[in-house]
Amino acid sequence: MNAEFKLKDQIAGTATFVRARAGNLWYRTPIGFEFPVPFSELEEATFEAEIKGSFLIRYIRKHADMIAEARKETVE
């Protein structure tokens, strides 16, 4: 992750459902970071329109790491 991305800031507050697309539920944190939650990982879980950001930390971190890696590969 880059210096501007602070996970603690992302999980504060409530993440809001944005859309369902290509096998993912997309959520947005209060400060605007969007991340996917794969349908394949939902199993019997219920994902509401609004969820505490801390409950979604796994997905936020995973997507932020993927973005950071892609940026790193682009710069090199």
PDB file with one MODEL, atoms N, CA, C and O in Angstrom:
MODEL        1
ATOM      1  N   MET A   1       0.843  -1.171   0.000  1.00  0.00           N
ATOM      2  CA  MET A   1       0.000   0.000   0.000  1.00  0.00           C
ATOM      3  C   MET A   1       0.892   1.239   0.000  1.00  0.00           C
ATOM      4  O   MET A   1       2.015   1.214   0.503  1.00  0.00           O
ATOM      5  N   ASN A   2       0.379   2.300  -0.563  1.00  0.00           N
ATOM      6  CA  ASN A   2       1.176   3.520  -0.580  1.00  0.00           C
ATOM      7  C   ASN A   2       0.956   4.326   0.696  1.00  0.00           C
ATOM      8  O   ASN A   2       0.098   3.996   1.514  1.00  0.00           O
ATOM      9  N   ALA A   3       1.743   5.387   0.852  1.00  0.00           N
ATOM     10  CA  ALA A   3       1.721   6.189   2.076  1.00  0.00           C
ATOM     11  C   ALA A   3       0.374   6.857   2.320  1.00  0.00           C
ATOM     12  O   ALA A   3       0.009   7.069   3.476  1.00  0.00           O
ATOM     13  N   GLU A   4      -0.379   7.196   1.278  1.00  0.00           N
ATOM     14  CA  GLU A   4      -1.652   7.895   1.454  1.00  0.00           C
ATOM     15  C   GLU A   4      -2.772   6.980   1.950  1.00  0.00           C
ATOM     16  O   GLU A   4      -3.736   7.456   2.550  1.00  0.00           O
ATOM     17  N   PHE A   5      -2.657   5.702   1.713  1.00  0.00           N
ATOM     18  CA  PHE A   5      -3.711   4.763   2.084  1.00  0.00           C
ATOM     19  C   PHE A   5      -3.521   4.321   3.531  1.00  0.00           C
ATOM     20  O   PHE A   5      -2.513   3.705   3.876  1.00  0.00           O
ATOM     21  N   LYS A   6      -4.492   4.640   4.363  1.00  0.00           N
ATOM     22  CA  LYS A   6      -4.447   4.230   5.762  1.00  0.00           C
ATOM     23  C   LYS A   6      -5.651   3.342   6.036  1.00  0.00           C
ATOM     24  O   LYS A   6      -6.794   3.799   6.007  1.00  0.00           O
ATOM     25  N   LEU A   7      -5.384   2.079   6.299  1.00  0.00           N
ATOM     26  CA  LEU A   7      -6.451   1.105   6.523  1.00  0.00           C
ATOM     27  C   LEU A   7      -7.374   1.539   7.656  1.00  0.00           C
ATOM     28  O   LEU A   7      -8.591   1.379   7.567  1.00  0.00           O
ATOM     29  N   LYS A   8      -6.805   2.080   8.702  1.00  0.00           N
ATOM     30  CA  LYS A   8      -7.611   2.515   9.848  1.00  0.00           C
ATOM     31  C   LYS A   8      -8.671   3.539   9.424  1.00  0.00           C
ATOM     32  O   LYS A   8      -9.807   3.497   9.898  1.00  0.00           O
ATOM     33  N   ASP A   9      -8.291   4.456   8.529  1.00  0.00           N
ATOM     34  CA  ASP A   9      -9.251   5.451   8.032  1.00  0.00           C
ATOM     35  C   ASP A   9     -10.351   4.801   7.209  1.00  0.00           C
ATOM     36  O   ASP A   9     -11.498   5.245   7.243  1.00  0.00           O
ATOM     37  N   GLN A  10     -10.010   3.754   6.470  1.00  0.00           N
ATOM     38  CA  GLN A  10     -10.976   3.090   5.591  1.00  0.00           C
ATOM     39  C   GLN A  10     -12.038   2.320   6.369  1.00  0.00           C
ATOM     40  O   GLN A  10     -13.191   2.244   5.943  1.00  0.00           O
ATOM     41  N   ILE A  11     -11.649   1.746   7.515  1.00  0.00           N
ATOM     42  CA  ILE A  11     -12.604   0.905   8.248  1.00  0.00           C
ATOM     43  C   ILE A  11     -13.431   1.689   9.258  1.00  0.00           C
ATOM     44  O   ILE A  11     -14.355   1.139   9.858  1.00  0.00           O
ATOM     45  N   ALA A  12     -13.113   2.966   9.452  1.00  0.00           N
ATOM     46  CA  ALA A  12     -13.908   3.795  10.365  1.00  0.00           C
ATOM     47  C   ALA A  12     -15.255   4.087   9.708  1.00  0.00           C
ATOM     48  O   ALA A  12     -15.306   4.522   8.557  1.00  0.00           O
ATOM     49  N   GLY A  13     -16.305   3.856  10.411  1.00  0.00           N
ATOM     50  CA  GLY A  13     -17.626   4.138   9.863  1.00  0.00           C
ATOM     51  C   GLY A  13     -18.225   2.946   9.133  1.00  0.00           C
ATOM     52  O   GLY A  13     -17.871   1.794   9.384  1.00  0.00           O
ATOM     53  N   THR A  14     -19.128   3.249   8.238  1.00  0.00           N
ATOM     54  CA  THR A  14     -19.922   2.233   7.548  1.00  0.00           C
ATOM     55  C   THR A  14     -19.611   2.198   6.056  1.00  0.00           C
ATOM     56  O   THR A  14     -19.553   3.237   5.399  1.00  0.00           O
ATOM     57  N   ALA A  15     -19.411   0.996   5.531  1.00  0.00           N
ATOM     58  CA  ALA A  15     -19.242   0.806   4.090  1.00  0.00           C
ATOM     59  C   ALA A  15     -20.638   0.638   3.483  1.00  0.00           C
ATOM     60  O   ALA A  15     -21.516   0.014   4.078  1.00  0.00           O
ATOM     61  N   THR A  16     -20.824   1.203   2.299  1.00  0.00           N
ATOM     62  CA  THR A  16     -22.119   1.199   1.637  1.00  0.00           C
ATOM     63  C   THR A  16     -22.065   0.402   0.338  1.00  0.00           C
ATOM     64  O   THR A  16     -21.127   0.537  -0.447  1.00  0.00           O
ATOM     65  N   PHE A  17     -23.082  -0.431   0.121  1.00  0.00           N
ATOM     66  CA  PHE A  17     -23.180  -1.202  -1.120  1.00  0.00           C
ATOM     67  C   PHE A  17     -23.347  -0.247  -2.296  1.00  0.00           C
ATOM     68  O   PHE A  17     -24.139   0.694  -2.242  1.00  0.00           O
ATOM     69  N   VAL A  18     -22.576  -0.509  -3.377  1.00  0.00           N
ATOM     70  CA  VAL A  18     -22.618   0.335  -4.562  1.00  0.00           C
ATOM     71  C   VAL A  18     -23.270  -0.393  -5.737  1.00  0.00           C
ATOM     72  O   VAL A  18     -24.171   0.144  -6.381  1.00  0.00           O
ATOM     73  N   ARG A  19     -22.812  -1.619  -6.014  1.00  0.00           N
ATOM     74  CA  ARG A  19     -23.333  -2.364  -7.161  1.00  0.00           C
ATOM     75  C   ARG A  19     -22.889  -3.832  -7.062  1.00  0.00           C
ATOM     76  O   ARG A  19     -21.994  -4.185  -6.294  1.00  0.00           O
ATOM     77  N   ALA A  20     -23.549  -4.664  -7.865  1.00  0.00           N
ATOM     78  CA  ALA A  20     -23.134  -6.055  -8.044  1.00  0.00           C
ATOM     79  C   ALA A  20     -22.717  -6.194  -9.495  1.00  0.00           C
ATOM     80  O   ALA A  20     -23.473  -5.856 -10.405  1.00  0.00           O
ATOM     81  N   ARG A  21     -21.497  -6.698  -9.707  1.00  0.00           N
ATOM     82  CA  ARG A  21     -21.007  -6.805 -11.076  1.00  0.00           C
ATOM     83  C   ARG A  21     -19.954  -7.899 -11.173  1.00  0.00           C
ATOM     84  O   ARG A  21     -19.075  -8.000 -10.317  1.00  0.00           O
ATOM     85  N   ALA A  22     -20.041  -8.707 -12.203  1.00  0.00           N
ATOM     86  CA  ALA A  22     -19.040  -9.730 -12.529  1.00  0.00           C
ATOM     87  C   ALA A  22     -18.672 -10.597 -11.330  1.00  0.00           C
ATOM     88  O   ALA A  22     -17.492 -10.825 -11.065  1.00  0.00           O
ATOM     89  N   GLY A  23     -19.677 -11.079 -10.607  1.00  0.00           N
ATOM     90  CA  GLY A  23     -19.443 -11.997  -9.499  1.00  0.00           C
ATOM     91  C   GLY A  23     -18.985 -11.346  -8.211  1.00  0.00           C
ATOM     92  O   GLY A  23     -18.498 -12.030  -7.310  1.00  0.00           O
ATOM     93  N   ASN A  24     -19.136 -10.026  -8.109  1.00  0.00           N
ATOM     94  CA  ASN A  24     -18.715  -9.315  -6.905  1.00  0.00           C
ATOM     95  C   ASN A  24     -19.786  -8.348  -6.426  1.00  0.00           C
ATOM     96  O   ASN A  24     -20.527  -7.772  -7.223  1.00  0.00           O
ATOM     97  N   LEU A  25     -19.855  -8.180  -5.110  1.00  0.00           N
ATOM     98  CA  LEU A  25     -20.591  -7.082  -4.509  1.00  0.00           C
ATOM     99  C   LEU A  25     -19.560  -5.981  -4.292  1.00  0.00           C
ATOM    100  O   LEU A  25     -18.508  -6.234  -3.704  1.00  0.00           O
ATOM    101  N   TRP A  26     -19.836  -4.786  -4.746  1.00  0.00           N
ATOM    102  CA  TRP A  26     -18.903  -3.670  -4.578  1.00  0.00           C
ATOM    103  C   TRP A  26     -19.413  -2.751  -3.481  1.00  0.00           C
ATOM    104  O   TRP A  26     -20.575  -2.345  -3.480  1.00  0.00           O
ATOM    105  N   TYR A  27     -18.522  -2.430  -2.544  1.00  0.00           N
ATOM    106  CA  TYR A  27     -18.831  -1.529  -1.437  1.00  0.00           C
ATOM    107  C   TYR A  27     -17.919  -0.311  -1.495  1.00  0.00           C
ATOM    108  O   TYR A  27     -16.846  -0.358  -2.097  1.00  0.00           O
ATOM    109  N   ARG A  28     -18.350   0.777  -0.869  1.00  0.00           N
ATOM    110  CA  ARG A  28     -17.565   2.010  -0.808  1.00  0.00           C
ATOM    111  C   ARG A  28     -17.432   2.420   0.659  1.00  0.00           C
ATOM    112  O   ARG A  28     -18.417   2.449   1.397  1.00  0.00           O
ATOM    113  N   THR A  29     -16.204   2.735   1.070  1.00  0.00           N
ATOM    114  CA  THR A  29     -15.964   3.221   2.428  1.00  0.00           C
ATOM    115  C   THR A  29     -16.440   4.672   2.523  1.00  0.00           C
ATOM    116  O   THR A  29     -16.688   5.309   1.499  1.00  0.00           O
ATOM    117  N   PRO A  30     -16.567   5.194   3.737  1.00  0.00           N
ATOM    118  CA  PRO A  30     -17.015   6.592   3.895  1.00  0.00           C
ATOM    119  C   PRO A  30     -16.109   7.611   3.202  1.00  0.00           C
ATOM    120  O   PRO A  30     -16.564   8.701   2.854  1.00  0.00           O
ATOM    121  N   ILE A  31     -14.826   7.269   2.997  1.00  0.00           N
ATOM    122  CA  ILE A  31     -13.938   8.231   2.330  1.00  0.00           C
ATOM    123  C   ILE A  31     -13.711   7.899   0.860  1.00  0.00           C
ATOM    124  O   ILE A  31     -12.814   8.456   0.228  1.00  0.00           O
ATOM    125  N   GLY A  32     -14.525   6.988   0.309  1.00  0.00           N
ATOM    126  CA  GLY A  32     -14.577   6.794  -1.134  1.00  0.00           C
ATOM    127  C   GLY A  32     -13.825   5.632  -1.743  1.00  0.00           C
ATOM    128  O   GLY A  32     -13.821   5.499  -2.967  1.00  0.00           O
ATOM    129  N   PHE A  33     -13.185   4.779  -0.949  1.00  0.00           N
ATOM    130  CA  PHE A  33     -12.463   3.629  -1.505  1.00  0.00           C
ATOM    131  C   PHE A  33     -13.467   2.524  -1.833  1.00  0.00           C
ATOM    132  O   PHE A  33     -14.224   2.093  -0.963  1.00  0.00           O
ATOM    133  N   GLU A  34     -13.475   2.067  -3.083  1.00  0.00           N
ATOM    134  CA  GLU A  34     -14.376   0.986  -3.495  1.00  0.00           C
ATOM    135  C   GLU A  34     -13.613  -0.319  -3.584  1.00  0.00           C
ATOM    136  O   GLU A  34     -12.463  -0.351  -4.023  1.00  0.00           O
ATOM    137  N   PHE A  35     -14.267  -1.403  -3.161  1.00  0.00           N
ATOM    138  CA  PHE A  35     -13.618  -2.713  -3.129  1.00  0.00           C
ATOM    139  C   PHE A  35     -14.665  -3.808  -3.359  1.00  0.00           C
ATOM    140  O   PHE A  35     -15.839  -3.627  -3.036  1.00  0.00           O
ATOM    141  N   PRO A  36     -14.232  -4.950  -3.922  1.00  0.00           N
ATOM    142  CA  PRO A  36     -15.160  -6.045  -4.201  1.00  0.00           C
ATOM    143  C   PRO A  36     -15.211  -7.076  -3.075  1.00  0.00           C
ATOM    144  O   PRO A  36     -14.236  -7.290  -2.355  1.00  0.00           O
ATOM    145  N   VAL A  37     -16.369  -7.702  -2.951  1.00  0.00           N
ATOM    146  CA  VAL A  37     -16.551  -8.871  -2.092  1.00  0.00           C
ATOM    147  C   VAL A  37     -17.064  -9.964  -3.032  1.00  0.00           C
ATOM    148  O   VAL A  37     -18.200  -9.887  -3.499  1.00  0.00           O
ATOM    149  N   PRO A  38     -16.234 -10.992  -3.318  1.00  0.00           N
ATOM    150  CA  PRO A  38     -16.628 -12.036  -4.273  1.00  0.00           C
ATOM    151  C   PRO A  38     -17.844 -12.844  -3.811  1.00  0.00           C
ATOM    152  O   PRO A  38     -17.929 -13.255  -2.654  1.00  0.00           O
ATOM    153  N   PHE A  39     -18.778 -13.062  -4.734  1.00  0.00           N
ATOM    154  CA  PHE A  39     -19.935 -13.917  -4.442  1.00  0.00           C
ATOM    155  C   PHE A  39     -19.468 -15.270  -3.923  1.00  0.00           C
ATOM    156  O   PHE A  39     -20.093 -15.841  -3.029  1.00  0.00           O
ATOM    157  N   SER A  40     -18.379 -15.785  -4.473  1.00  0.00           N
ATOM    158  CA  SER A  40     -17.902 -17.125  -4.117  1.00  0.00           C
ATOM    159  C   SER A  40     -17.526 -17.245  -2.649  1.00  0.00           C
ATOM    160  O   SER A  40     -17.452 -18.358  -2.128  1.00  0.00           O
ATOM    161  N   GLU A  41     -17.288 -16.132  -1.970  1.00  0.00           N
ATOM    162  CA  GLU A  41     -16.913 -16.164  -0.557  1.00  0.00           C
ATOM    163  C   GLU A  41     -18.080 -15.866   0.383  1.00  0.00           C
ATOM    164  O   GLU A  41     -17.902 -15.855   1.601  1.00  0.00           O
ATOM    165  N   LEU A  42     -19.259 -15.627  -0.161  1.00  0.00           N
ATOM    166  CA  LEU A  42     -20.396 -15.250   0.673  1.00  0.00           C
ATOM    167  C   LEU A  42     -20.963 -16.414   1.472  1.00  0.00           C
ATOM    168  O   LEU A  42     -21.366 -16.235   2.621  1.00  0.00           O
ATOM    169  N   GLU A  43     -20.999 -17.598   0.882  1.00  0.00           N
ATOM    170  CA  GLU A  43     -21.601 -18.779   1.493  1.00  0.00           C
ATOM    171  C   GLU A  43     -22.969 -18.438   2.073  1.00  0.00           C
ATOM    172  O   GLU A  43     -23.859 -18.041   1.321  1.00  0.00           O
ATOM    173  N   GLU A  44     -23.167 -18.577   3.376  1.00  0.00           N
ATOM    174  CA  GLU A  44     -24.457 -18.309   4.007  1.00  0.00           C
ATOM    175  C   GLU A  44     -24.526 -16.919   4.639  1.00  0.00           C
ATOM    176  O   GLU A  44     -25.517 -16.587   5.289  1.00  0.00           O
ATOM    177  N   ALA A  45     -23.489 -16.109   4.455  1.00  0.00           N
ATOM    178  CA  ALA A  45     -23.439 -14.777   5.064  1.00  0.00           C
ATOM    179  C   ALA A  45     -24.466 -13.841   4.434  1.00  0.00           C
ATOM    180  O   ALA A  45     -24.834 -13.991   3.269  1.00  0.00           O
ATOM    181  N   THR A  46     -24.913 -12.891   5.213  1.00  0.00           N
ATOM    182  CA  THR A  46     -25.803 -11.854   4.727  1.00  0.00           C
ATOM    183  C   THR A  46     -25.008 -10.569   4.620  1.00  0.00           C
ATOM    184  O   THR A  46     -24.404 -10.124   5.595  1.00  0.00           O
ATOM    185  N   PHE A  47     -25.006  -9.976   3.451  1.00  0.00           N
ATOM    186  CA  PHE A  47     -24.331  -8.706   3.244  1.00  0.00           C
ATOM    187  C   PHE A  47     -25.410  -7.652   3.028  1.00  0.00           C
ATOM    188  O   PHE A  47     -26.131  -7.674   2.030  1.00  0.00           O
ATOM    189  N   GLU A  48     -25.503  -6.753   3.959  1.00  0.00           N
ATOM    190  CA  GLU A  48     -26.513  -5.700   3.937  1.00  0.00           C
ATOM    191  C   GLU A  48     -26.048  -4.527   3.076  1.00  0.00           C
ATOM    192  O   GLU A  48     -24.904  -4.499   2.621  1.00  0.00           O
ATOM    193  N   ALA A  49     -26.946  -3.557   2.856  1.00  0.00           N
ATOM    194  CA  ALA A  49     -26.608  -2.356   2.079  1.00  0.00           C
ATOM    195  C   ALA A  49     -25.556  -1.521   2.796  1.00  0.00           C
ATOM    196  O   ALA A  49     -24.750  -0.856   2.146  1.00  0.00           O
ATOM    197  N   GLU A  50     -25.552  -1.545   4.117  1.00  0.00           N
ATOM    198  CA  GLU A  50     -24.541  -0.848   4.902  1.00  0.00           C
ATOM    199  C   GLU A  50     -23.974  -1.813   5.930  1.00  0.00           C
ATOM    200  O   GLU A  50     -24.716  -2.500   6.631  1.00  0.00           O
ATOM    201  N   ILE A  51     -22.644  -1.856   6.013  1.00  0.00           N
ATOM    202  CA  ILE A  51     -21.948  -2.768   6.924  1.00  0.00           C
ATOM    203  C   ILE A  51     -20.804  -2.005   7.581  1.00  0.00           C
ATOM    204  O   ILE A  51     -20.149  -1.181   6.943  1.00  0.00           O
ATOM    205  N   LYS A  52     -20.571  -2.284   8.851  1.00  0.00           N
ATOM    206  CA  LYS A  52     -19.434  -1.688   9.531  1.00  0.00           C
ATOM    207  C   LYS A  52     -18.164  -1.993   8.749  1.00  0.00           C
ATOM    208  O   LYS A  52     -17.911  -3.140   8.382  1.00  0.00           O
ATOM    209  N   GLY A  53     -17.378  -0.974   8.503  1.00  0.00           N
ATOM    210  CA  GLY A  53     -16.144  -1.144   7.744  1.00  0.00           C
ATOM    211  C   GLY A  53     -15.211  -2.169   8.345  1.00  0.00           C
ATOM    212  O   GLY A  53     -14.533  -2.894   7.617  1.00  0.00           O
ATOM    213  N   SER A  54     -15.166  -2.242   9.670  1.00  0.00           N
ATOM    214  CA  SER A  54     -14.270  -3.197  10.328  1.00  0.00           C
ATOM    215  C   SER A  54     -14.640  -4.646  10.007  1.00  0.00           C
ATOM    216  O   SER A  54     -13.773  -5.518  10.055  1.00  0.00           O
ATOM    217  N   PHE A  55     -15.902  -4.922   9.683  1.00  0.00           N
ATOM    218  CA  PHE A  55     -16.312  -6.270   9.310  1.00  0.00           C
ATOM    219  C   PHE A  55     -15.790  -6.657   7.922  1.00  0.00           C
ATOM    220  O   PHE A  55     -15.727  -7.840   7.586  1.00  0.00           O
ATOM    221  N   LEU A  56     -15.422  -5.667   7.129  1.00  0.00           N
ATOM    222  CA  LEU A  56     -14.975  -5.899   5.752  1.00  0.00           C
ATOM    223  C   LEU A  56     -13.483  -5.671   5.568  1.00  0.00           C
ATOM    224  O   LEU A  56     -13.014  -5.560   4.435  1.00  0.00           O
ATOM    225  N   ILE A  57     -12.733  -5.600   6.651  1.00  0.00           N
ATOM    226  CA  ILE A  57     -11.307  -5.276   6.593  1.00  0.00           C
ATOM    227  C   ILE A  57     -10.535  -6.223   5.670  1.00  0.00           C
ATOM    228  O   ILE A  57      -9.623  -5.798   4.960  1.00  0.00           O
ATOM    229  N   ARG A  58     -10.895  -7.475   5.684  1.00  0.00           N
ATOM    230  CA  ARG A  58     -10.208  -8.466   4.838  1.00  0.00           C
ATOM    231  C   ARG A  58     -10.287  -8.084   3.362  1.00  0.00           C
ATOM    232  O   ARG A  58      -9.292  -8.158   2.641  1.00  0.00           O
ATOM    233  N   TYR A  59     -11.462  -7.681   2.922  1.00  0.00           N
ATOM    234  CA  TYR A  59     -11.671  -7.343   1.512  1.00  0.00           C
ATOM    235  C   TYR A  59     -11.046  -6.000   1.152  1.00  0.00           C
ATOM    236  O   TYR A  59     -10.510  -5.825   0.058  1.00  0.00           O
ATOM    237  N   ILE A  60     -11.122  -5.058   2.082  1.00  0.00           N
ATOM    238  CA  ILE A  60     -10.506  -3.746   1.859  1.00  0.00           C
ATOM    239  C   ILE A  60      -9.003  -3.908   1.709  1.00  0.00           C
ATOM    240  O   ILE A  60      -8.407  -3.383   0.769  1.00  0.00           O
ATOM    241  N   ARG A  61      -8.391  -4.634   2.634  1.00  0.00           N
ATOM    242  CA  ARG A  61      -6.937  -4.847   2.596  1.00  0.00           C
ATOM    243  C   ARG A  61      -6.517  -5.574   1.316  1.00  0.00           C
ATOM    244  O   ARG A  61      -5.542  -5.194   0.668  1.00  0.00           O
ATOM    245  N   LYS A  62      -7.253  -6.608   0.967  1.00  0.00           N
ATOM    246  CA  LYS A  62      -6.918  -7.399  -0.218  1.00  0.00           C
ATOM    247  C   LYS A  62      -6.942  -6.545  -1.481  1.00  0.00           C
ATOM    248  O   LYS A  62      -6.037  -6.639  -2.310  1.00  0.00           O
ATOM    249  N   HIS A  63      -7.973  -5.711  -1.634  1.00  0.00           N
ATOM    250  CA  HIS A  63      -8.089  -4.879  -2.836  1.00  0.00           C
ATOM    251  C   HIS A  63      -7.032  -3.771  -2.836  1.00  0.00           C
ATOM    252  O   HIS A  63      -6.461  -3.460  -3.881  1.00  0.00           O
ATOM    253  N   ALA A  64      -6.775  -3.180  -1.679  1.00  0.00           N
ATOM    254  CA  ALA A  64      -5.743  -2.136  -1.582  1.00  0.00           C
ATOM    255  C   ALA A  64      -4.365  -2.710  -1.931  1.00  0.00           C
ATOM    256  O   ALA A  64      -3.578  -2.053  -2.613  1.00  0.00           O
ATOM    257  N   ASP A  65      -4.074  -3.913  -1.473  1.00  0.00           N
ATOM    258  CA  ASP A  65      -2.799  -4.556  -1.798  1.00  0.00           C
ATOM    259  C   ASP A  65      -2.682  -4.837  -3.291  1.00  0.00           C
ATOM    260  O   ASP A  65      -1.614  -4.665  -3.878  1.00  0.00           O
ATOM    261  N   MET A  66      -3.786  -5.271  -3.905  1.00  0.00           N
ATOM    262  CA  MET A  66      -3.786  -5.540  -5.344  1.00  0.00           C
ATOM    263  C   MET A  66      -3.519  -4.259  -6.136  1.00  0.00           C
ATOM    264  O   MET A  66      -2.764  -4.275  -7.108  1.00  0.00           O
ATOM    265  N   ILE A  67      -4.133  -3.156  -5.725  1.00  0.00           N
ATOM    266  CA  ILE A  67      -3.923  -1.870  -6.395  1.00  0.00           C
ATOM    267  C   ILE A  67      -2.482  -1.416  -6.226  1.00  0.00           C
ATOM    268  O   ILE A  67      -1.857  -0.958  -7.182  1.00  0.00           O
ATOM    269  N   ALA A  68      -1.957  -1.540  -5.024  1.00  0.00           N
ATOM    270  CA  ALA A  68      -0.572  -1.129  -4.762  1.00  0.00           C
ATOM    271  C   ALA A  68       0.404  -1.931  -5.618  1.00  0.00           C
ATOM    272  O   ALA A  68       1.361  -1.380  -6.161  1.00  0.00           O
ATOM    273  N   GLU A  69       0.157  -3.236  -5.735  1.00  0.00           N
ATOM    274  CA  GLU A  69       1.028  -4.090  -6.548  1.00  0.00           C
ATOM    275  C   GLU A  69       0.949  -3.706  -8.015  1.00  0.00           C
ATOM    276  O   GLU A  69       1.971  -3.659  -8.700  1.00  0.00           O
ATOM    277  N   ALA A  70      -0.251  -3.433  -8.503  1.00  0.00           N
ATOM    278  CA  ALA A  70      -0.413  -3.024  -9.908  1.00  0.00           C
ATOM    279  C   ALA A  70       0.296  -1.704 -10.185  1.00  0.00           C
ATOM    280  O   ALA A  70       0.912  -1.540 -11.238  1.00  0.00           O
ATOM    281  N   ARG A  71       0.214  -0.762  -9.248  1.00  0.00           N
ATOM    282  CA  ARG A  71       0.917   0.516  -9.416  1.00  0.00           C
ATOM    283  C   ARG A  71       2.424   0.304  -9.434  1.00  0.00           C
ATOM    284  O   ARG A  71       3.137   0.916 -10.229  1.00  0.00           O
ATOM    285  N   LYS A  72       2.896  -0.554  -8.566  1.00  0.00           N
ATOM    286  CA  LYS A  72       4.319  -0.855  -8.479  1.00  0.00           C
ATOM    287  C   LYS A  72       4.830  -1.444  -9.801  1.00  0.00           C
ATOM    288  O   LYS A  72       5.895  -1.061 -10.284  1.00  0.00           O
ATOM    289  N   GLU A  73       4.074  -2.363 -10.372  1.00  0.00           N
ATOM    290  CA  GLU A  73       4.458  -2.985 -11.641  1.00  0.00           C
ATOM    291  C   GLU A  73       4.421  -1.969 -12.785  1.00  0.00           C
ATOM    292  O   GLU A  73       5.233  -2.049 -13.706  1.00  0.00           O
ATOM    293  N   THR A  74       3.496  -1.023 -12.735  1.00  0.00           N
ATOM    294  CA  THR A  74       3.377  -0.012 -13.764  1.00  0.00           C
ATOM    295  C   THR A  74       4.560   0.961 -13.742  1.00  0.00           C
ATOM    296  O   THR A  74       5.051   1.385 -14.789  1.00  0.00           O
ATOM    297  N   VAL A  75       4.999   1.300 -12.552  1.00  0.00           N
ATOM    298  CA  VAL A  75       6.101   2.263 -12.381  1.00  0.00           C
ATOM    299  C   VAL A  75       7.446   1.645 -12.757  1.00  0.00           C
ATOM    300  O   VAL A  75       8.306   2.327 -13.315  1.00  0.00           O
ATOM    301  N   GLU A  76       7.629   0.384 -12.461  1.00  0.00           N
ATOM    302  CA  GLU A  76       8.916  -0.278 -12.721  1.00  0.00           C
ATOM    303  C   GLU A  76       9.165  -0.544 -14.155  1.00  0.00           C
ATOM    304  O   GLU A  76      10.208  -1.095 -14.509  1.00  0.00           O
TER     305      GLU A  76
ENDMDL
END
